[in-house]
């Protein structure tokens, strides 16, 4: 172990000894990363709010030394986050394609049909459930953000505007709804009461039903320095090790797992009732053994992450400072949650970025939380002709570079900030 790692292993925080793990209840004593203070990442500002004060909360992430759940305290309630949510899944072409491929594959694998029911938790604007309709599979969405659910309902996708847990699961079962398939894509991380959420899924699931959950893999987050995927609406960060423990607490079993490329590297886990006849695949044991080999049962692995985040911050700022000192014009591409974590942690405001753009018209004319960078339509890049474009949703960099290849005409280059600063020159890429 090197000196830097040893330094951070020793960085336990007695002040947090009374904080309890949201999964197993153990005391939390170890820091994973401290990203300072930041506003809620989806709280985009209207022009008339620019002179108003914003609430800031800590982004101090802890790790449990019993179940290895990496977690953030509930500084912001889900009700506050989802009162008016700015993220609409359908604006990512690659994400919708991912959802369509999943629906086709899972329908075939589970032999779903007109007598089945697929329920998606946090169904957003219907980006996924819409693909079951041509397959003849009945669906139900559960989405707490009314403004987003409205878009799904307009597509004729049955949607309950509510938070999911034991209360709603009991009500759905009373109404005659039990699920052959429960889907949760990037929602588990957004649940402060994990045990209530998982208990609700067990209630709603038919005896031989299957739950699939997708979430960023903490192994990849650590290995690739993806600190910007941490924000207030993500309360938890998971490994297969932790998922296995979580499932067992609720009479469920981790039956299978896929490693998928979304969001910088994610897991799709398959959960079934403990007594289900569906056999556990070899992939589960192999992944858990690999996680152990990569140190995910060693607190030192988690404790050294804070140093990596600080180094990435310094490297990005060094590049941006040098570019601005040379008179270069820089703008952003995208206004995702992860981008706002990056901007606030690194204190990147309009002194570095003239503006950022986004495909989602909901965000146009608004400002990013904290750093208050104006958000414009994508066409603003063509008008402004910047020298550099900082890709904030770096997990979509291939899609974005392909869409924006024409910026090579005036010599613009892309900056990818994670895992470390990388410059992409579209002129060097084959069309």
C-alpha positions in Angstrom: 0.0 0.0 0.0 1.4 3.4 -0.9 1.6 6.4 1.4 -1.3 8.2 -0.2 -3.6 5.2 0.2 -2.5 4.7 3.8 -3.3 8.4 4.5 -6.9 8.0 3.2 -7.4 4.6 5.0 -6.8 6.4 8.2 -9.3 9.1 7.3 -12.2 7.8 9.3 -14.7 10.3 10.7 -15.8 9.8 14.3 -18.3 12.6 13.8 -20.2 10.2 11.6 -20.2 7.3 14.1 -23.9 7.9 14.7 -24.8 7.7 11.0 -26.3 4.4 10.2 -26.2 2.4 6.9 -29.5 2.6 5.1 -29.3 -1.1 4.2 -27.9 -3.0 7.2 -28.0 -0.4 10.0 -24.3 -0.5 10.9 -22.5 2.6 12.0 -20.8 4.6 9.1 -17.2 5.6 10.0 -15.4 5.8 6.6 -15.3 8.5 3.9 -15.5 7.4 0.3 -15.2 10.9 -1.2 -16.0 14.5 -0.1 -17.0 16.7 -3.1 -17.7 19.7 -0.9 -21.0 21.6 -1.1 -23.3 21.6 -4.1 -26.9 22.5 -5.0 -29.3 19.7 -6.1 -28.1 18.8 -9.6 -31.5 19.0 -11.4 -32.6 22.3 -9.9 -32.2 24.4 -13.0 -32.8 28.1 -12.6 -35.2 30.4 -14.4 -33.8 33.8 -15.5 -35.8 35.5 -12.7 -34.0 33.3 -10.1 -30.5 34.4 -10.9 -30.3 36.9 -8.1 -31.8 34.5 -5.5 -30.1 32.3 -3.1 -29.7 28.6 -3.8 -29.6 25.8 -1.2 -26.3 23.9 -1.0 -25.8 20.6 0.7 -22.8 18.4 1.3 -21.7 15.8 -1.2 -19.9 13.8 1.5 -20.1 10.1 0.6 -19.6 7.3 3.2 -19.1 3.6 2.9 -20.4 0.8 5.2 -17.7 -1.6 6.4 -20.3 -4.3 7.0 -22.3 -4.5 3.7 -20.0 -2.2 1.6 -22.9 0.0 0.5 -21.5 3.4 -0.7 -24.0 6.0 0.3 -24.9 9.7 0.7 -27.1 10.9 3.5 -30.6 12.1 2.7 -29.8 15.8 2.5 -32.6 16.3 0.0 -35.9 14.5 0.1 -37.2 12.6 -3.0 -40.3 14.7 -2.8 -38.2 17.8 -3.3 -36.2 16.2 -6.1 -39.1 14.9 -8.1 -41.6 17.7 -7.6 -40.7 19.0 -11.1 -38.0 16.8 -12.7 -35.9 18.0 -15.6 -34.7 14.7 -17.0 -36.6 13.2 -19.9 -35.1 9.8 -20.9 -36.4 10.0 -24.5 -33.9 12.8 -25.4 -31.0 10.3 -25.4 -31.1 8.3 -28.7 -28.7 5.6 -27.4 -30.7 5.2 -24.2 -34.0 4.6 -26.0 -32.2 2.1 -28.3 -30.9 0.3 -25.2 -34.4 0.2 -23.7 -35.9 -1.2 -26.9 -33.2 -4.0 -27.2 -33.9 -4.9 -23.5 -37.6 -5.2 -24.0 -37.2 -7.5 -27.0 -34.7 -9.7 -25.2 -36.5 -10.0 -21.9 -39.9 -10.7 -23.5 -38.3 -13.6 -25.3 -36.3 -14.8 -22.3 -39.3 -14.8 -19.9 -41.8 -15.7 -22.6 -44.0 -12.7 -21.8 -47.3 -12.3 -23.5 -50.8 -10.8 -23.4 -51.5 -12.4 -20.0 -48.3 -11.0 -18.4 -47.7 -7.7 -16.7 -44.5 -5.7 -16.9 -44.2 -2.9 -14.3 -41.5 -0.3 -14.5 -40.5 1.7 -11.4 -39.4 5.2 -12.2 -40.8 4.8 -15.7 -40.0 8.5 -16.7 -41.6 9.5 -20.0 -42.4 6.0 -21.2 -39.1 5.7 -23.0 -38.9 1.9 -22.2 -42.5 0.7 -21.7 -43.5 2.0 -25.1 -41.5 -0.8 -26.7 -43.6 -3.5 -25.0 -46.7 -2.4 -26.8 -45.8 -3.8 -30.3 -44.8 -7.1 -28.4 -48.3 -7.4 -27.0 -47.2 -7.2 -23.3 -49.4 -5.2 -20.9 -47.5 -2.6 -18.9 -47.8 -0.3 -15.9 -45.5 2.6 -15.1 -44.8 4.1 -11.7 -43.3 7.6 -11.8 -43.2 10.1 -9.0 -42.5 13.2 -11.2 -45.9 14.4 -12.4 -44.5 16.5 -15.2 -42.6 13.6 -16.6 -45.4 11.1 -16.1 -47.7 13.4 -18.1 -45.5 12.7 -21.2 -45.9 9.0 -20.7 -49.6 9.2 -20.3 -49.8 11.2 -23.5 -48.3 8.1 -25.2 -51.1 6.0 -23.8 -48.9 4.3 -21.3 -50.7 3.5 -18.0 -48.8 5.4 -15.3 -49.3 5.8 -11.6 -47.9 9.1 -10.3 -46.5 7.9 -6.9 -43.5 6.8 -5.0 -43.0 3.1 -4.9 -42.7 1.1 -1.7 -44.6 -1.4 0.5 -47.7 1.0 0.7 -48.1 1.2 -3.1 -47.2 -2.5 -3.7 -50.0 -3.6 -1.3 -52.4 -1.3 -3.0 -51.5 -2.6 -6.5 -51.9 -6.2 -5.4 -55.3 -5.4 -3.8 -56.3 -4.0 -7.2 -55.4 -7.3 -8.9 -51.9 -6.3 -10.2 -49.0 -8.7 -9.7 -45.9 -8.5 -11.9 -44.2 -11.1 -14.1 -41.5 -8.6 -14.6 -40.5 -5.6 -12.5 -38.0 -3.2 -14.1 -35.9 -0.6 -12.3 -33.4 1.2 -14.5 -31.3 3.7 -12.5 -33.8 4.0 -9.8 -32.4 1.9 -7.0 -29.7 4.6 -6.4 -32.4 7.2 -6.0 -34.3 5.4 -3.1 -33.4 6.6 0.4 -35.4 3.8 2.1 -33.9 0.8 0.3 -35.5 -1.8 2.6 -39.1 -0.4 2.0 -38.5 -0.3 -1.8 -37.1 -3.9 -2.0 -39.8 -5.2 0.3 -42.4 -3.6 -2.0 -40.9 -5.3 -5.0 -41.1 -8.7 -3.3 -44.8 -8.1 -2.5 -45.6 -7.1 -6.1 -43.6 -9.9 -7.8 -45.4 -13.2 -8.9 -44.0 -16.4 -7.4 -41.9 -17.1 -10.6 -41.5 -13.5 -11.6 -38.3 -11.7 -12.2 -36.9 -8.3 -11.1 -34.3 -6.6 -13.3 -32.4 -3.6 -11.9 -29.8 -1.5 -13.7 -27.4 0.8 -11.9 -23.8 2.1 -12.3 -21.3 -0.4 -11.0 -19.2 0.9 -8.1 -16.3 -1.2 -9.4 -16.2 0.8 -12.6 -16.9 4.1 -10.8 -13.8 3.5 -8.7 -11.6 2.2 -11.5 -12.5 5.0 -13.9 -12.7 7.8 -11.4 -16.4 8.6 -12.2 -16.8 10.9 -9.2 -19.2 13.1 -11.1 -21.9 10.4 -11.1 -22.3 11.3 -7.4 -25.1 13.8 -6.7 -27.9 14.3 -4.1 -30.6 12.3 -5.9 -28.2 9.3 -6.0 -28.3 8.1 -2.4 -26.5 4.7 -2.9 -23.9 3.1 -5.1 -23.8 -0.7 -5.6 -21.7 -3.7 -6.1 -22.9 -7.2 -6.8 -21.7 -8.1 -3.3 -24.0 -5.5 -1.8 -26.9 -6.5 -4.0 -26.6 -10.1 -2.9 -26.8 -9.0 0.7 -29.7 -6.7 0.0 -31.7 -9.4 -1.8 -31.1 -12.0 1.0 -32.5 -9.5 3.6 -35.8 -9.6 1.8 -36.2 -13.2 0.8 -34.9 -12.6 -2.7 -32.0 -14.2 -4.6 -29.5 -12.8 -7.1 -30.2 -15.1 -10.0 -28.2 -13.6 -12.8 -26.2 -10.5 -13.8 -25.1 -8.8 -17.0 -22.4 -6.2 -17.3 -23.6 -3.5 -19.7 -21.9 -0.3 -21.0 -24.5 2.3 -20.1 -23.6 5.2 -17.8 -19.9 4.4 -17.9 -20.4 0.8 -16.9 -23.4 -0.7 -15.2 -24.8 -3.9 -13.9 -28.2 -5.4 -14.8 -29.1 -7.8 -12.0 -31.9 -10.3 -12.0 -33.6 -11.0 -8.7 -36.2 -13.8 -8.0 -37.9 -15.1 -4.9 -35.6 -17.2 -2.8 -37.7 -20.3 -3.4 -38.0 -19.7 -7.2 -37.3 -22.5 -9.5 -35.1 -20.3 -11.7 -31.5 -21.4 -11.3 -28.7 -19.1 -10.3 -26.2 -18.6 -13.2 -22.4 -19.0 -12.9 -22.0 -15.3 -13.8 -23.1 -14.3 -10.3 -20.4 -16.2 -8.4 -17.7 -15.1 -11.0 -18.5 -11.4 -10.7 -18.6 -11.5 -6.9 -15.2 -13.2 -6.8 -13.8 -10.6 -9.2 -15.1 -7.8 -7.0 -13.3 -9.3 -4.1 -10.1 -9.5 -6.1 -10.5 -5.9 -7.0 -10.7 -4.9 -3.3 -14.4 -4.3 -2.8 -14.3 -6.0 0.6 -11.3 -3.8 1.6 -12.1 -0.4 3.1 -8.8 0.9 1.8 -10.0 0.6 -1.8 -12.9 2.9 -1.1 -10.9 5.3 1.1 -8.3 6.1 -1.5 -10.9 7.3 -4.0 -11.0 10.8 -2.6 -7.4 11.4 -3.7 -8.2 10.4 -7.3 -11.2 12.8 -7.5 -9.0 15.7 -6.3 -6.3 14.9 -8.8 -8.8 14.8 -11.7 -10.2 18.2 -10.6 -6.7 19.8 -10.7 -5.9 18.3 -14.1 -9.2 19.6 -15.7 -8.7 23.0 -14.2 -5.1 23.2 -15.4 -6.2 22.4 -18.9 -9.1 24.9 -18.9 -6.9 27.7 -17.4 -4.2 27.2 -20.0 -6.8 27.2 -22.8 -8.4 30.4 -21.6 -5.0 32.1 -21.2 -4.4 31.3 -24.8 -7.7 33.1 -25.7 -9.6 29.9 -26.6 -13.4 29.9 -26.5 -15.0 27.0 -24.6 -18.6 25.9 -24.3 -20.3 22.8 -22.8 -22.4 20.1 -24.4 -25.2 18.8 -22.2 -26.6 19.8 -18.8 -26.9 16.4 -17.1 -26.8 15.8 -13.3 -23.3 14.5 -13.5 -22.2 17.6 -15.3 -23.5 19.8 -12.5 -21.5 17.8 -9.9 -18.4 18.3 -12.0 -19.0 22.0 -12.6 -19.6 22.7 -8.9 -16.8 20.6 -7.5 -14.3 22.1 -9.9 -15.9 25.7 -9.6 -16.2 25.9 -13.4 -18.5 28.8 -14.2 -18.9 31.3 -17.0 -15.3 32.3 -16.5 -14.5 29.1 -18.3 -17.7 28.1 -20.2 -19.5 30.7 -22.3 -22.6 28.5 -22.2 -23.7 24.9 -22.5 -26.3 23.3 -24.8 -28.8 20.6 -24.4 -31.2 18.7 -26.7 -34.0 18.9 -24.0 -36.0 22.1 -24.7 -37.2 22.0 -21.1 -33.8 23.3 -20.1 -33.4 26.0 -22.8 -33.2 29.5 -21.3 -32.5 28.2 -17.9 -29.2 28.1 -16.0 -27.2 25.3 -14.4 -27.5 25.1 -10.6 -24.7 26.6 -8.7 -22.4 27.8 -11.5 -25.3 29.4 -13.3 -24.1 28.7 -16.9 -26.8 29.5 -19.5 -28.3 26.6 -21.3 -29.0 27.0 -25.0 -30.2 24.8 -27.9 -27.6 22.7 -29.6 -27.6 25.1 -32.6 -25.9 27.7 -30.5 -22.6 25.9 -31.0 -22.8 26.5 -34.8 -23.4 30.2 -34.2 -20.7 30.6 -31.6 -18.1 28.3 -33.2 -16.1 27.6 -30.0 -12.5 26.2 -30.0 -13.4 23.5 -27.4 -16.6 21.7 -26.4 -16.6 20.2 -22.9 -18.7 17.0 -23.1 -20.5 16.9 -19.7 -22.5 13.6 -20.3 -19.2 11.9 -21.1 -20.9 8.5 -21.1 -22.6 9.6 -24.4 -19.4 10.9 -25.9 -19.5 8.6 -28.9 -23.1 9.6 -29.7 -22.3 13.3 -29.3 -19.1 13.3 -31.3 -20.9 11.6 -34.1 -23.8 14.0 -34.0 -21.5 17.0 -33.9 -18.8 15.9 -36.2 -19.3 19.0 -38.4 -17.6 21.2 -35.8 -14.3 20.0 -37.4 -15.0 22.5 -40.1 -13.8 25.3 -37.9 -11.2 23.3 -36.0 -13.2 22.7 -32.8 -12.2 19.8 -30.5 -14.0 18.0 -27.8 -12.9 17.7 -24.1 -13.8 14.6 -22.2 -13.2 15.1 -18.5 -13.5 11.6 -17.1 -11.6 9.5 -16.1 -9.0 12.1 -17.0 -8.8 15.0 -19.5 -8.8 13.6 -23.1 -9.1 15.7 -26.3 -10.9 14.3 -29.3 -10.3 16.0 -32.6 -13.2 15.1 -34.9 -11.1 16.0 -37.9 -9.0 12.9 -37.2 -11.9 10.6 -37.0 -13.4 8.8 -40.0 -16.9 9.8 -40.8 
